[in-house]
Amino acid sequence: GPGLSSSSEKETVEVPDVVNMSGVLANKTITSNRLNLRIVGADISEGGTVAISQTPAPGEVVEIGSVVTVEFINPEVVEEISDSDTPVVPGD
């Protein structure tokens, strides 16, 4: 774009939106954009994980090789916890 100056040799890339992606897909998306994934929360190697947040935010422009920190949860584990002894069911 017009904002790039010739004095800056750093390449930049837009941070992809990986929220709601599986761990495998989020990892693939971030690495294919030449960024590095830092995982917090659930272990994505276990499968069934879903990204719930990321830093930097989607659309931010960062240098290639920057670290994107993504927080994952394992919905199956969360469901087990929330299903235990829930007296009130929302809705009808």
C-alpha positions, 0 to 999 in steps of 0.5 A: 500500500501507499503507507509502505516506505522504501526504508522499511524492509520488514514484511508485514501480514494481516492477522487472520481470524482463527476464532471458532476454528479447530486447533489444527485449522488455526495452526495451519491458518496462522503458519500459512500466513507466516506467523507463529502460533502460541497456544494457551488453554487446551492442548490442541493435539488432543483434538476437539479443541476450539479457539475462543480468543486471539491476540493480536486481533484479526485484521491487525497488521504485524511483522511476518514471524510475529507471535499470535497467541490463541486461547483454546478450549475443549468443548467436550470437557466444558460440557461435562462440567456445565451439565452437572446438577444444573437445576434451571434450564433456560428457555421453555 
